[in-house]
Amino acid sequence: MTADAEASASATHRIRSVLAIRPFRRLWAVTAVASFGDWLSLLALTALATQLTSGYQAQSFALGGVVATKLLPALFMAPLGGVLADKFDRRTVMVTCDVLKALLFLSIPLVGSLWWLFAATFLIELCALCWIPAKDSSVPNLLKRSDQIETANQLSLVMTYGVAVISAAAAFALISKSGNIAGWHPSPTTTVYLALVVNGLAALLTAFTVAFRIPEISGRSAERREAAPGLLAMLRDGAQFVSTTPLVRGLVVGIIGAFAAGGAVIASARLYAASLGGGDAAYSVLFIALFSGLALGMATVPRMARRMPHNRLFGVAIVGAGTSLLAVAVAWHLYLALATVVLVGFFAGTALLTGLTIIGAQVEDAVRGRVVAFVQSIVRVDLLASMSVVPLLVGLVQSRTLTLFGQPAQVDGTRFVLFGAGVVAAAVGVLAYRQMDDRRDRTILADVKRALRRSRHGEPGLLVAVEGASRTDTDVQSDLLVAWLREQGADVVLAGRSATDAARVSAAVGASGVEGQRARALVAAAVRADVLAAEVLPALRAGRVVVIEGCLDSPLARVGDELDAADLQRLGAWATGALRPDITVLLDRDPSAHDAAPVTGGIVDTWQVQRTLTEMAAADPGRYVRVDGDGTPDVVSARVREVLAPLVARALPPSTG
C-alpha cells in the first residue's frame, strides 16, 4: 500500500469512527443546519438593509450597520456566553438560544423596518455568542477518545466554512428566483423575507433536535452545576485561567496575530487584486485560492500532528502563514500571488484546526466554555479592528508602477500593509510557539526540519516495532525479522531485548488494583523511555534500522486491565517525547493461544491485552499494520515480510536492495 493510500484509508477510518458515534453525528447535523442558517441570514440581512433604504450613501450606511451590528456583541458580551455554557445545562442554553433566534428571524418580516432589523440582528448575534460556546465545549464529551477531537473539528469546520457556505448561497439564489420560476413576480423584499422565514424554521428544527435527540449535550451533572460559583466569579476565574495558563495564553497570542493578518488580507484583497492588473475576476480567484488552501491545511493536520505535537504545530503554522504573507506582499504577477495565497490559507487552516483541537483536548470541561467564548471574542474583535484600520493605512501610501523582470507591477499601500501583517504574524507565531512549547531544548527551525523528514521520529534511520499480547510471539517474530533484514543488506539493531525489563516493572510496585496498575504503567513507560534514549535513538541517528520488540504499546497494555487505552497512549507519548515507530506490526492472534502475562497481584487477561492493543491501533491506523498471527512462526514471518517489504525497500540504499 502506498503512502497516499495509507493516508486515505487512515482518514476514512477516522471519519467513520467519529460519525459512528450517534450523539456526535446528530450534533454535526445540527451544526450543518445552524451554519447554513448563519450564512443565509448574512446574505438575507445585508440584502434587506439595502432594500429598506434608498440612495447610495444610505444603502452604504445600512450595509455597514448590519456588519457592525453583527460584530458589536463580541466587543462586550462574548465572555458571557462562555460563563453560561460552564454554569448551566448546555442543552438548555442551546435550545433557548435557538428558540429566541427563530422568533427574532420571524419577527423581522412582520415589523418590516430598518431600526428593528438592526435591533433583531444584534439580539440574534447575542444568541449565537451563547449558542456556539455551549455547542463547541460539549463536543469532546460526546466522543469516545480524546484523539477523535481533531477529526470532529475537521468535520465541523468543513461543514461550517465549506458545505454550508455553498448551500446557503445556492439556497438564497434559488429563493430569489423562485417567484419568477413559478410565474409569480414578487418584489425583492418579499423574497428576502422568505429567506428569513426559512432561517427561523431552521432554528426551530435545531432546537427540537437538541432538546429531544441529543440529551448527552447536557454535560456535567446537576449537582456539579449547582455547586459552581456565581456568574461574576466564573467570569473572573475564566479570565484568570486564560491569563495565567501558558498553553492558553500562547493560543490567544497566536490567534491575535493570525487574525490581525487575516483581517488585513480581507480588507485589502480588492485593492490588491487591482494592483495585479485584475478586476472582479482576479478578486474572486484570490478568494477561491485562499479557501482552497484553508481546506488543504485542515485536511493535512492529522498527518503533520504525528510528527509534531499540536502545542508546537500551532506556533509553526502561524509563522508559516506570516512568512507566506510576506511572499504575497512582494508578488508581482497574478499566478505567483495565487500560489502564495494558497500557502497562506494552508497555514491558516492548520493553525485554526490545531487551536480548536488544543482547546477540546487539553482544556478542562469545567472552564472550556469560557475559553471558547474568549477565543471567539478575540477573533471577532481582531477582525473588526484590522478591517477598520487597514483601509486608512492603505490610503496613506501613493500608488507607483515599477517594472520587475520585464513585468509592470503596481506598488501601493496594500503591499506595505500585507508585508507588515506578515511580519507581525511571524513574530507572534514565534512568541506563541515559545509560550506553548513543552520542550525548550529544540528551536522552531529544528522542529520544522524534523517534521519534513520522511520518518515519524525525524531521524534518518528506520524504526520498526513488533507488538502483540504474547511475549513469545513478539520475541520470535522480532528475531526472524532481524535475520531477514540482514539478508537484505540492512544494518540492523535489535533493541530492548532485556530479560530484566519485565522484572523491573513487576518488582517496582507491589500494590494491587487500579492504583498499582497505574504505578506499574509509569514504571513501564520509564523503563521503555530509557531503552529508547540509550539504544534506539543513537542507532536511528546513525541511519541504522532498529527493530524493537514491544516499543511501548504492549509493555503498557500488559500492566493491567483497568486502564484506558487513550490514557496509556498519552503516557507513552509524554515519556518518550512523542517518538513513534515508522511502522508498528501488530500480531493479531487468538488470545486464548497466548502465553499469560504475569504481573504483581495476578495474571493479566490476554483477551484484555489484545483488545487494548487493538484500540491503540484503531486510534492511529496509519501507523499500524495488523498481521494475522495464527500459524507457524515461519508462516507468520512471511506475512510480516510481505507488508514490510515496500517500506524496507525505500529505507535501504539502492546498492543493498
C-alpha positions as CSV (number, residue, x, y, z in Angstrom):
1,M,0.0,0.0,0.0
2,T,1.4,3.4,-1.0
3,A,1.8,6.3,1.5
4,D,-1.1,8.2,-0.1
5,A,-3.3,5.1,0.0
6,E,-2.4,4.5,3.7
7,A,-3.2,8.2,4.5
8,S,-6.6,7.9,2.6
9,A,-7.5,4.7,4.4
10,S,-6.5,6.2,7.8
11,A,-8.6,9.4,7.1
12,T,-11.6,7.3,6.1
13,H,-11.3,5.2,9.2
14,R,-11.1,8.2,11.5
15,I,-14.1,9.9,9.9
16,R,-16.2,6.7,10.0
17,S,-15.3,6.0,13.7
18,V,-16.3,9.6,14.7
19,L,-19.5,9.6,12.7
20,A,-20.4,6.2,14.1
21,I,-21.0,8.0,17.5
22,R,-24.7,8.8,17.4
23,P,-24.8,11.8,19.7
24,F,-21.9,13.5,17.7
25,R,-23.5,12.6,14.4
26,R,-26.7,14.3,15.4
27,L,-24.8,17.4,16.7
28,W,-22.9,17.5,13.5
29,A,-26.2,17.6,11.6
30,V,-27.3,20.4,13.9
31,T,-24.1,22.2,13.1
32,A,-24.8,21.8,9.4
33,V,-28.3,23.3,9.7
34,A,-27.2,26.1,12.0
35,S,-24.2,27.1,9.8
36,F,-26.5,27.1,6.8
37,G,-28.8,29.4,8.6
38,D,-26.0,31.7,9.7
39,W,-24.7,32.2,6.1
40,L,-28.2,32.5,4.7
41,S,-29.0,35.2,7.3
42,L,-25.9,37.1,6.4
43,L,-26.9,37.3,2.8
44,A,-30.6,38.0,3.6
45,L,-30.0,40.7,6.2
46,T,-27.4,42.6,4.1
47,A,-29.7,42.4,1.1
48,L,-32.7,43.6,3.1
49,A,-30.8,46.5,4.7
50,T,-30.1,48.0,1.2
51,Q,-33.7,47.4,0.1
52,L,-35.2,49.2,3.1
53,T,-33.2,52.3,2.2
54,S,-32.8,54.5,-0.9
55,G,-29.7,56.3,-2.2
56,Y,-26.1,55.2,-2.4
57,Q,-25.0,56.7,0.9
58,A,-28.0,55.5,2.8
59,Q,-27.5,52.0,1.4
60,S,-23.8,52.0,2.2
61,F,-24.6,53.1,5.8
62,A,-27.3,50.4,6.2
63,L,-24.9,47.7,4.8
64,G,-22.1,48.7,7.1
65,G,-24.6,49.0,10.0
66,V,-25.6,45.3,9.6
67,V,-22.0,44.1,9.6
68,A,-21.1,46.3,12.6
69,T,-24.2,45.2,14.5
70,K,-23.2,41.5,14.0
71,L,-19.8,42.2,15.4
72,L,-20.7,44.6,18.2
73,P,-21.9,42.0,20.7
74,A,-18.5,40.3,20.6
75,L,-16.8,43.5,21.9
76,F,-18.6,43.4,25.2
77,M,-20.7,40.3,25.7
78,A,-18.9,37.3,24.2
79,P,-17.4,36.1,27.6
80,L,-21.0,35.9,29.0
81,G,-21.7,33.0,26.6
82,G,-18.8,31.0,27.9
83,V,-20.0,31.6,31.5
84,L,-23.5,30.4,30.6
85,A,-22.0,27.3,28.9
86,D,-20.0,26.4,32.0
87,K,-22.6,27.3,34.6
88,F,-25.9,25.9,33.2
89,D,-27.1,22.9,31.3
90,R,-25.6,23.3,27.8
91,R,-28.6,21.7,26.1
92,T,-30.9,24.2,27.8
93,V,-28.7,27.1,26.7
94,M,-28.7,25.9,23.1
95,V,-32.4,25.2,22.9
96,T,-33.3,28.6,24.5
97,C,-31.0,30.4,22.1
98,D,-32.4,28.6,19.0
99,V,-36.0,29.4,20.0
100,L,-35.2,33.0,20.5
101,K,-33.3,33.2,17.2
102,A,-36.3,31.6,15.4
103,L,-38.7,34.2,16.9
104,L,-36.4,37.1,16.0
105,F,-36.0,35.9,12.4
106,L,-39.7,35.5,12.0
107,S,-40.4,39.0,13.6
108,I,-38.3,40.9,11.0
109,P,-40.8,40.4,8.1
110,L,-43.7,41.2,10.5
111,V,-42.1,44.6,11.6
112,G,-40.5,45.4,8.3
113,S,-38.5,48.4,9.4
114,L,-34.8,49.2,9.4
115,W,-34.5,50.0,13.1
116,W,-35.9,46.6,14.0
117,L,-33.6,44.9,11.5
118,F,-30.6,46.4,13.4
119,A,-32.1,45.5,16.8
120,A,-33.0,41.9,15.8
121,T,-29.6,41.4,14.2
122,F,-27.9,42.5,17.5
123,L,-30.1,40.1,19.5
124,I,-29.6,37.2,17.1
125,E,-25.9,37.6,17.3
126,L,-26.1,37.7,21.1
127,C,-27.9,34.4,21.0
128,A,-25.2,33.0,18.7
129,L,-22.5,34.1,21.1
130,C,-24.2,32.0,23.8
131,W,-25.0,29.0,21.5
132,I,-21.6,28.5,20.0
133,P,-19.6,28.0,23.3
134,A,-22.2,25.6,24.6
135,K,-22.0,23.6,21.4
136,D,-18.2,23.6,21.0
137,S,-17.5,22.8,24.6
138,S,-19.8,19.8,24.6
139,V,-18.2,18.1,21.6
140,P,-15.3,16.4,23.5
141,N,-17.8,14.9,26.0
142,L,-19.7,13.2,23.1
143,L,-16.6,11.4,21.8
144,K,-15.1,8.1,23.0
145,R,-11.5,9.1,22.9
146,S,-9.5,12.4,23.0
147,D,-7.7,11.6,19.8
148,Q,-11.1,11.9,18.0
149,I,-11.4,15.6,18.7
150,E,-9.2,16.6,15.8
151,T,-11.4,14.6,13.3
152,A,-14.6,16.0,14.9
153,N,-13.3,19.6,14.5
154,Q,-12.3,18.8,10.9
155,L,-15.9,17.7,10.1
156,S,-17.4,20.7,11.8
157,L,-15.1,23.2,10.0
158,V,-15.6,21.6,6.6
159,M,-19.4,21.9,7.2
160,T,-19.3,25.5,8.6
161,Y,-16.9,27.0,6.1
162,G,-17.4,24.8,3.1
163,V,-20.6,22.9,2.5
164,A,-22.8,25.4,4.5
165,V,-21.4,28.5,2.5
166,I,-22.1,26.9,-0.8
167,S,-25.5,25.6,0.2
168,A,-26.6,28.9,1.7
169,A,-25.5,30.9,-1.4
170,A,-27.3,28.4,-3.7
171,A,-30.4,28.5,-1.5
172,F,-30.5,32.3,-1.4
173,A,-30.2,32.4,-5.2
174,L,-33.0,29.8,-5.6
175,I,-35.3,31.7,-3.2
176,S,-34.6,35.0,-5.0
177,K,-35.6,33.4,-8.3
178,S,-38.3,31.1,-7.0
179,G,-41.1,33.5,-7.8
180,N,-40.1,34.0,-11.4
181,I,-39.8,30.3,-11.9
182,A,-43.3,29.7,-10.6
183,G,-44.7,32.5,-12.7
184,W,-45.2,34.8,-9.6
185,H,-43.3,38.0,-9.6
186,P,-42.7,39.1,-6.0
187,S,-40.7,42.2,-5.0
188,P,-37.0,41.6,-3.9
189,T,-38.0,42.4,-0.4
190,T,-40.6,39.6,-0.4
191,T,-38.1,37.0,-1.4
192,V,-35.7,38.2,1.3
193,Y,-38.5,37.9,3.8
194,L,-39.0,34.3,2.6
195,A,-35.3,33.5,3.2
196,L,-35.6,34.9,6.8
197,V,-38.7,32.6,7.4
198,V,-36.6,29.6,6.2
199,N,-34.0,30.7,8.7
200,G,-36.5,30.8,11.5
201,L,-37.8,27.3,10.7
202,A,-34.2,26.0,10.6
203,A,-33.6,27.4,14.1
204,L,-36.7,25.7,15.3
205,L,-35.5,22.4,13.8
206,T,-32.2,22.6,15.6
207,A,-33.9,23.4,18.8
208,F,-36.1,20.4,18.5
209,T,-33.2,18.1,17.7
210,V,-31.0,19.3,20.6
211,A,-33.9,19.1,23.1
212,F,-35.2,15.7,22.3
213,R,-32.5,13.8,20.3
214,I,-29.1,14.7,22.0
215,P,-29.5,14.6,25.8
216,E,-25.8,13.9,26.1
217,I,-25.1,17.6,25.4
218,S,-26.2,18.5,29.0
219,G,-22.7,17.8,30.2
220,R,-21.9,18.0,33.9
221,S,-24.4,16.7,36.4
222,A,-26.9,19.0,38.0
223,E,-25.1,18.7,41.4
224,R,-21.8,19.9,39.9
225,R,-23.6,22.8,38.1
226,E,-25.3,23.9,41.3
227,A,-22.0,23.8,43.2
228,A,-20.3,26.0,40.6
229,P,-19.7,29.7,41.8
230,G,-21.7,32.6,40.6
231,L,-21.6,34.2,37.2
232,L,-19.3,37.1,38.1
233,A,-16.9,34.7,39.9
234,M,-16.8,32.3,37.0
235,L,-16.2,35.3,34.6
236,R,-13.3,36.4,36.8
237,D,-11.9,32.8,37.2
238,G,-12.1,32.3,33.4
239,A,-10.1,35.5,32.7
240,Q,-7.5,34.4,35.3
241,F,-7.3,31.0,33.8
242,V,-6.6,32.4,30.3
243,S,-4.0,34.9,31.5
244,T,-2.1,32.5,33.8
245,T,-2.1,29.3,31.8
246,P,0.9,29.3,29.3
247,L,-0.9,26.9,26.9
248,V,-4.0,29.1,26.6
249,R,-2.0,32.3,26.8
250,G,0.1,31.2,23.9
251,L,-3.0,30.1,22.0
252,V,-4.6,33.6,22.4
253,V,-1.4,35.4,21.5
254,G,-1.2,33.3,18.3
255,I,-4.8,33.9,17.4
256,I,-4.4,37.7,17.8
257,G,-1.5,37.8,15.3
258,A,-3.1,35.3,12.9
259,F,-6.5,37.1,12.6
260,A,-4.9,40.5,12.6
261,A,-3.1,39.3,9.5
262,G,-6.3,37.7,8.2
263,G,-8.2,41.0,8.6
264,A,-5.5,42.8,6.7
265,V,-5.8,40.4,3.8
266,I,-9.6,40.6,3.7
267,A,-9.7,44.4,3.9
268,S,-7.1,44.9,1.2
269,A,-8.0,42.0,-1.1
270,R,-9.9,44.0,-3.6
271,L,-7.3,46.7,-4.0
272,Y,-4.5,44.1,-4.0
273,A,-6.3,42.4,-7.0
274,A,-6.3,45.7,-8.8
275,S,-2.6,46.2,-8.2
276,L,-2.0,43.0,-10.0
277,G,-3.9,44.3,-13.0
278,G,-7.0,42.3,-12.4
279,G,-10.6,43.1,-11.6
280,D,-13.5,41.3,-10.0
281,A,-12.4,38.0,-11.6
282,A,-9.0,38.2,-10.1
283,Y,-10.6,39.2,-6.7
284,S,-12.8,36.1,-6.9
285,V,-9.9,33.8,-7.9
286,L,-7.8,35.0,-5.0
287,F,-10.6,34.2,-2.5
288,I,-11.0,30.7,-4.1
289,A,-7.2,30.2,-3.7
290,L,-7.4,31.3,0.0
291,F,-10.2,29.0,0.9
292,S,-8.7,26.1,-1.1
293,G,-5.5,26.4,0.9
294,L,-7.6,26.6,4.1
295,A,-9.3,23.3,3.3
296,L,-6.0,21.7,2.3
297,G,-4.4,22.8,5.6
298,M,-7.2,21.4,7.7
299,A,-7.1,18.1,5.8
300,T,-3.3,17.6,6.4
301,V,-3.3,18.4,10.1
302,P,-3.6,14.8,11.3
303,R,-0.6,13.7,9.3
304,M,1.5,16.7,10.5
305,A,0.4,16.1,14.1
306,R,2.0,12.7,14.0
307,R,5.4,14.3,13.6
308,M,4.9,17.4,15.7
309,P,2.7,17.8,18.8
310,H,-0.2,20.2,18.5
311,N,1.3,22.6,21.0
312,R,4.2,23.3,18.7
313,L,2.4,22.8,15.4
314,F,0.2,25.8,16.2
315,G,3.0,28.3,16.5
316,V,4.8,26.8,13.5
317,A,1.7,27.2,11.4
318,I,1.3,30.9,12.3
319,V,4.9,31.5,11.5
320,G,4.3,29.8,8.1
321,A,1.3,31.9,7.4
322,G,3.2,35.1,8.2
323,T,6.1,34.1,6.1
324,S,3.8,33.3,3.2
325,L,2.1,36.6,3.6
326,L,5.5,38.3,3.0
327,A,5.6,36.5,-0.3
328,V,2.1,37.7,-1.1
329,A,3.2,41.3,-0.5
330,V,6.0,41.2,-3.0
331,A,4.3,39.0,-5.7
332,W,4.3,40.9,-9.0
333,H,2.2,38.5,-11.1
334,L,-1.3,37.0,-10.5
335,Y,-0.1,33.4,-10.8
336,L,2.6,34.0,-8.2
337,A,0.1,35.7,-6.0
338,L,-2.3,32.8,-6.3
339,A,0.4,30.3,-5.3
340,T,1.4,32.3,-2.2
341,V,-2.2,32.9,-1.2
342,V,-2.8,29.2,-1.2
343,L,0.1,28.8,1.2
344,V,-1.3,31.5,3.5
345,G,-4.6,29.6,3.5
346,F,-2.8,26.3,4.1
347,F,-1.1,27.5,7.2
348,A,-4.1,29.4,8.5
349,G,-6.2,26.3,8.2
350,T,-3.6,24.3,10.0
351,A,-3.5,26.8,12.8
352,L,-7.3,27.0,13.1
353,L,-7.9,23.3,13.4
354,T,-4.9,22.8,15.7
355,G,-6.1,25.6,18.0
356,L,-9.6,24.1,18.3
357,T,-8.1,20.7,18.9
358,I,-5.9,22.0,21.7
359,I,-9.0,23.6,23.4
360,G,-11.0,20.4,23.1
361,A,-8.3,18.0,24.2
362,Q,-6.3,20.0,26.7
363,V,-8.7,22.4,28.4
364,E,-10.8,21.0,31.3
365,D,-14.5,20.7,30.7
366,A,-15.3,23.0,33.7
367,V,-13.7,26.0,32.0
368,R,-13.8,25.0,28.3
369,G,-16.9,27.1,27.5
370,R,-15.3,30.3,28.8
371,V,-12.1,29.6,26.8
372,V,-14.1,29.0,23.6
373,A,-16.1,32.2,24.2
374,F,-12.9,34.2,24.9
375,V,-11.2,33.0,21.8
376,Q,-14.4,33.7,19.8
377,S,-14.5,37.2,21.1
378,I,-10.8,37.8,20.3
379,V,-11.3,36.6,16.7
380,R,-14.2,38.9,16.1
381,V,-12.7,42.0,17.7
382,D,-9.4,41.3,16.0
383,L,-11.0,41.1,12.6
384,L,-13.1,44.2,13.2
385,A,-10.1,46.3,14.3
386,S,-8.0,45.1,11.3
387,M,-10.7,45.7,8.8
388,S,-11.2,49.2,10.2
389,V,-7.6,50.3,10.4
390,V,-6.2,48.7,7.2
391,P,-8.1,50.9,4.7
392,L,-6.8,54.0,6.5
393,L,-3.2,52.7,6.3
394,V,-3.6,51.8,2.6
395,G,-4.7,55.3,1.8
396,L,-1.6,56.8,3.3
397,V,0.7,55.4,0.6
398,Q,0.5,56.7,-3.0
399,S,0.5,54.2,-5.8
400,R,3.5,53.8,-8.0
401,T,4.2,51.5,-11.0
402,L,7.5,49.6,-11.1
403,T,9.0,47.2,-13.7
404,L,10.1,43.9,-12.3
405,F,11.6,41.2,-14.6
406,G,10.0,42.9,-17.6
407,Q,6.6,43.0,-15.9
408,P,4.8,46.2,-14.7
409,A,3.9,46.0,-11.1
410,Q,1.8,48.5,-9.2
411,V,3.1,49.2,-5.7
412,D,0.5,50.8,-3.4
413,G,-0.4,50.8,0.3
414,T,-1.7,47.2,0.1
415,R,1.8,45.9,-0.3
416,F,3.2,47.6,2.8
417,V,0.1,46.6,4.8
418,L,0.4,42.9,3.8
419,F,4.2,43.0,4.4
420,G,3.7,44.5,7.9
421,A,0.9,42.0,8.6
422,G,3.2,39.1,7.6
423,V,6.0,40.4,9.9
424,V,3.5,40.7,12.8
425,A,2.1,37.2,12.2
426,A,5.6,35.6,12.0
427,A,6.8,37.3,15.2
428,V,3.6,36.5,17.1
429,G,3.9,32.9,15.9
430,V,7.3,32.6,17.4
431,L,6.1,34.1,20.6
432,A,3.1,31.6,20.7
433,Y,5.5,28.7,20.0
434,R,7.7,29.7,22.9
435,Q,4.7,30.0,25.2
436,M,3.3,26.6,24.3
437,D,6.5,24.7,23.7
438,D,6.8,21.8,26.1
439,R,10.4,21.1,25.1
440,R,12.7,24.1,25.4
441,D,15.7,22.2,24.0
442,R,14.6,22.5,20.4
443,T,14.3,25.5,18.1
444,I,11.3,26.1,15.8
445,L,13.6,25.5,12.8
446,A,14.7,22.2,14.2
447,D,11.0,21.2,14.7
448,V,10.2,22.0,11.1
449,K,13.2,20.1,9.7
450,R,12.3,17.0,11.7
451,A,8.7,17.2,10.6
452,L,9.7,17.5,6.9
453,R,11.7,14.2,7.1
454,R,10.0,11.1,5.9
455,S,10.4,9.3,9.2
456,R,7.9,9.8,12.1
457,H,10.7,10.4,14.6
458,G,12.7,12.8,12.5
459,E,15.9,10.7,12.4
460,P,17.5,9.2,9.2
461,G,17.1,5.6,10.5
462,L,14.1,3.3,10.3
463,L,12.3,2.1,13.5
464,V,10.1,-1.0,13.3
465,A,8.1,-2.1,16.4
466,V,6.6,-5.6,16.8
467,E,3.7,-5.6,19.2
468,G,1.5,-8.4,20.5
469,A,-0.2,-9.8,23.5
470,S,2.3,-12.7,23.7
471,R,5.9,-12.0,24.5
472,T,6.9,-15.4,23.0
473,D,5.3,-14.4,19.6
474,T,6.9,-10.9,19.6
475,D,10.3,-12.3,20.6
476,V,10.2,-14.9,17.8
477,Q,9.0,-12.6,15.1
478,S,11.5,-9.9,16.1
479,D,14.3,-12.4,15.7
480,L,13.1,-13.6,12.3
481,L,12.6,-10.0,11.1
482,V,16.1,-9.1,12.1
483,A,17.5,-12.1,10.3
484,W,15.6,-11.3,7.1
485,L,16.6,-7.6,7.2
486,R,20.3,-8.6,7.5
487,E,19.8,-10.8,4.4
488,Q,18.6,-7.7,2.6
489,G,21.8,-5.9,3.5
490,A,20.4,-3.7,6.2
491,D,22.5,-2.6,9.2
492,V,20.0,-3.8,11.9
493,V,19.9,-3.3,15.6
494,L,17.6,-5.4,17.9
495,A,16.8,-3.0,20.8
496,G,15.1,-3.5,24.1
497,R,15.8,-7.2,24.5
498,S,16.4,-7.4,28.2
499,A,15.2,-10.1,30.5
500,T,15.3,-7.7,33.4
501,D,12.8,-5.2,32.0
502,A,9.7,-7.2,32.9
503,A,11.1,-7.9,36.3
504,R,11.8,-4.3,36.9
505,V,8.2,-3.4,36.1
506,S,6.7,-6.2,38.3
507,A,9.0,-5.7,41.2
508,A,8.8,-1.9,41.3
509,V,5.3,-1.7,42.8
510,G,3.5,-4.3,44.9
511,A,0.2,-2.6,45.2
512,S,-2.9,-4.2,43.6
513,G,-5.9,-2.7,41.9
514,V,-6.1,0.3,39.6
515,E,-3.6,2.2,41.8
516,G,-1.0,-0.5,41.4
517,Q,-1.7,-0.8,37.6
518,R,-1.2,3.0,37.2
519,A,2.0,2.9,39.1
520,R,3.3,0.0,37.0
521,A,2.4,1.8,33.8
522,L,4.5,4.7,35.0
523,V,7.4,2.4,35.7
524,A,6.9,0.6,32.3
525,A,7.0,3.9,30.5
526,A,10.1,5.0,32.3
527,V,11.9,1.7,31.6
528,R,11.0,1.9,27.9
529,A,11.9,5.5,27.6
530,D,15.4,4.6,29.0
531,V,15.7,1.9,26.3
532,L,14.7,4.4,23.6
533,A,17.2,7.0,24.8
534,A,20.1,4.7,25.3
535,E,19.7,2.2,22.4
536,V,17.1,3.3,19.8
537,L,17.9,7.0,19.2
538,P,21.7,6.6,18.8
539,A,21.1,3.9,16.2
540,L,18.4,5.9,14.4
541,R,20.7,8.9,14.3
542,A,23.4,6.7,12.7
543,G,20.9,5.8,10.0
544,R,20.5,2.2,11.1
545,V,17.4,0.0,11.0
546,V,16.1,-0.7,14.5
547,V,13.7,-3.5,15.4
548,I,12.2,-3.3,18.9
549,E,10.1,-6.0,20.5
550,G,7.3,-4.1,22.2
551,C,8.2,-0.4,21.8
552,L,5.6,0.9,24.2
553,D,2.2,-0.3,23.4
554,S,2.4,-3.9,24.6
555,P,4.5,-3.2,27.7
556,L,1.9,-0.6,28.8
557,A,-1.0,-2.9,27.8
558,R,0.4,-5.7,30.0
559,V,0.5,-3.7,33.2
560,G,-3.3,-4.2,33.9
561,D,-6.8,-4.3,32.6
562,E,-8.4,-1.3,34.3
563,L,-6.5,1.5,32.5
564,D,-7.9,3.4,29.4
565,A,-6.0,2.8,26.1
566,A,-6.1,6.5,25.3
567,D,-4.5,7.3,28.7
568,L,-1.8,4.7,28.1
569,Q,-1.0,6.3,24.7
570,R,-0.7,9.8,26.2
571,L,1.6,8.4,28.9
572,G,3.8,6.8,26.3
573,A,3.9,9.9,24.1
574,W,4.9,12.1,27.1
575,A,7.5,9.7,28.4
576,T,9.3,9.4,25.0
577,G,8.8,12.9,23.7
578,A,6.2,11.7,21.2
579,L,8.8,9.4,19.5
580,R,6.9,6.9,17.3
581,P,8.0,4.0,15.2
582,D,7.9,4.4,11.4
583,I,5.7,1.3,11.4
584,T,4.2,-1.0,14.1
585,V,3.5,-4.6,13.3
586,L,0.6,-5.8,15.5
587,L,0.4,-9.6,15.7
588,D,-3.3,-10.3,15.6
589,R,-3.8,-13.7,17.1
590,D,-6.5,-15.7,19.0
591,P,-5.7,-14.6,22.6
592,S,-6.7,-18.0,24.0
593,A,-3.5,-19.4,22.5
594,H,-1.2,-16.8,24.1
595,D,1.1,-17.3,27.0
596,A,-0.2,-15.4,30.1
597,A,1.5,-12.2,31.0
598,P,2.3,-12.3,34.8
599,V,2.1,-9.1,36.9
600,T,2.3,-8.4,40.5
601,G,-1.0,-9.3,42.1
602,G,-2.3,-11.7,39.4
603,I,-2.4,-12.6,35.7
604,V,-3.3,-10.1,33.0
605,D,-6.2,-11.3,30.9
606,T,-4.6,-11.8,27.4
607,W,-8.0,-11.0,25.9
608,Q,-7.8,-7.6,27.6
609,V,-4.2,-7.0,26.4
610,Q,-5.2,-7.9,22.8
611,R,-8.2,-5.6,23.0
612,T,-6.1,-2.7,24.4
613,L,-3.6,-3.1,21.6
614,T,-6.4,-3.2,19.0
615,E,-7.9,0.0,20.4
616,M,-4.5,1.7,20.1
617,A,-4.2,0.6,16.5
618,A,-7.7,1.8,15.7
619,A,-6.8,5.2,17.1
620,D,-3.9,5.6,14.6
621,P,-4.4,3.2,11.7
622,G,-1.9,4.9,9.6
623,R,0.9,3.8,11.9
624,Y,0.0,0.2,12.3
625,V,-0.2,-2.9,10.2
626,R,-2.2,-5.8,11.6
627,V,-0.8,-9.2,10.6
628,D,-2.6,-12.5,11.2
629,G,-0.6,-14.1,14.0
630,D,-2.1,-17.6,13.8
631,G,0.1,-20.2,12.2
632,T,3.6,-21.4,12.4
633,P,6.4,-18.9,13.1
634,D,7.7,-19.2,9.5
635,V,4.2,-18.6,8.1
636,V,3.6,-15.5,10.2
637,S,7.1,-14.2,9.4
638,A,6.3,-14.5,5.7
639,R,3.2,-12.3,6.3
640,V,5.3,-9.8,8.2
641,R,7.9,-9.6,5.4
642,E,5.2,-9.1,2.8
643,V,3.8,-6.0,4.5
644,L,7.2,-4.5,5.4
645,A,8.9,-5.1,2.1
646,P,7.9,-1.8,0.4
647,L,8.9,0.2,3.5
648,V,12.2,-1.6,3.8
649,A,12.9,-1.2,0.1
650,R,12.5,2.6,0.4
651,A,14.7,2.8,3.5
652,L,17.7,0.7,2.2
653,P,20.3,2.1,0.0
654,P,19.9,1.2,-3.7
655,S,23.0,-1.0,-3.7
656,T,21.6,-3.2,-1.0
657,G,18.1,-3.5,-2.4
